[in-house]
Amino acid sequence: MYNSKQFEMVKNMRENKKISNAVQAAIGVLAVVLAALIVWMMVLVSGIQGTARVVNYAGLVRGETQRLVKMEIAGQAEDGMMESVESFINGLRFGDDELTLVRLGDKSFQTKMEELASCFESLKQEIYLVREKGFEKTDIIDKSERFFDICDEATGLAETYSQKRASSLAVLERYITADIVVLMMLIGYEFIKALHYAAMNHALQKKVYMDEATGLPNKNKCEELLSAPEMITMPVGVCSFDLNNLRRINNSMGHEKGDAYIRIFAELVREAVPAHYFVGRAGGDEFIAIMDGADKEEMQRCLQLIRDRVDTYNAANPDFPVSYAVGISVSDENENCTMRDLYIFADKNMYINKNHVKREEALAEKKLDRRLLKSMKKYGSNFSDCLYCDARQDAYRVIRASEAFFLAADGSYSGAVEQIAEERVAQEDRKAVRSRLQLTALCEVLSEKNRVVELQHKIFGENSADYGRLTAIFVDADPDGTLHHFLLAFETIDSV
């Protein structure tokens, strides 16, 4: 037999269990109701999106018809535009999968659309009269104004219908909110605990200093390390890196290639520098390495490891080589300095190195340019401008340019072809020149055996009787024989 205390305890346990069961049952019911309400809301949202598209197309009918009427009055027949407007109207009346239009179940709107379709048929007949007699002898203006008024009315009805659906959605949202509030009250403890864990996760996320593009610590982490106010008392070295040619890569190959360039360098540096040293991206094309306990000899050893990695990569990827400048500073050579001071010294040394690297690269380019220009002489001596093109990378670089040359110093070859066709070639030759300058076309005709392709064209410009000649000259190919580098030379031929 239970005593009174035990009986009370058992009674409370049973009551708590009943309450717990009731709460769990209520949570289950509310969860099911919430799921049903959410599904309903998704259906409403989908309908509202479809309604919004209907509103847009209702306005588009008016705008396209205005253009149609103006063009017809100006004497330019636009049957295609007329067919488009008619398809829009039919789509608004009956729905259209191709136009992603739904049929609004609003009687007033559908009645108005029937009136609009009828009015458009009348307007079409008037347009045909305009083509035969001229707009002055027709009622095109009055009928088009009537059509535009009906368009405005149809658009207003569609907007009204959309607002009704939005109001229904607002009511549904209130029910969902009420459901959620009740659920929150029933599972308050779990909810508070979840908030606690969410707050902890949020705090941890703030502590993560990761650059998504490279996987290295980001600028915030670099700044945190460099901003330490204490004077340095232990041996430490700082490296400042800066990538070269990023602007050229972005301009000629696109920003995706530029991002890849940054990522490749980050991987090479991180792989070369021992794991216990810090490597981070300070922003853009700038990187830093902080080597605690390192002297100048150790830093030079690490820099040699980086050079070896980069040289190996460049040998395997001659068309996308990595070029960088680096400067270092060590605390042993700079007394009474902070990390920021040490970084400033390294950055100054980096710019000195950058000047040397850029000068060497410029000299190498000039040497190559002189060799290429010399090789051109056997094909002609009147070339005013010349591009050195990379078929594999879809890029070009100007190696000779007159004062009037219109292309940038470097960029995308495909983009240059479009600019050449539009700005240099006359309309009647534009299509042919554009087609023959495509990389796919040049790869088919330029080779070791067929080293030259000439394209003569009339030069674009008012009253211009001059002709131009574009000469594509083979330079080299990949091991499989596919065109790699070629020259594109420009020449003007005076008419006689």
Secondary structure, DSSP 8 states (H G I E B T S, - for coil): ---HHHHHHHHHHHHHHHHHHHHHHHHHHHHHHHHHHHHHHHHHHHHHHHHHHHHHHHHHHHHHHHHHHHHHHTT---HHHHHHHHHHHHHHHH-BTTTTB-----HHHHHHHHHHHHHHHHHHHHHHHHHHH-GGGS-HHHHHHHHHHHHHHHHHHHHHHHHHHHHHHHHHHHHHHHHHHHHHHHTHHHHHHHHHHHHHHHHHHHH--B-TTTSSB-HHHHHHHHT--S---S-EEEEEEEESSHHHHHHHH-HHHHHHHHHHHHHHHHHHS-TTSEEEEEETTEEEEEEET--HHHHHHHHHHHHHHHHHHHHH-TTS---EEEEEEEGGGS-S--HHHHHHHHHHHHHHHHHHHHHHHHHHHHHHHHHHHHHHGGG-S---EEEEEETTTTEEEEEE--TT--S-SEEEHHHHHHHHHHHTB-HHHHHHHHHHTSHHHHHHH-SSSS-EEEEEEEB-STT---EEEEEEEEEEE-TTS-EEEEEEEEEEE---
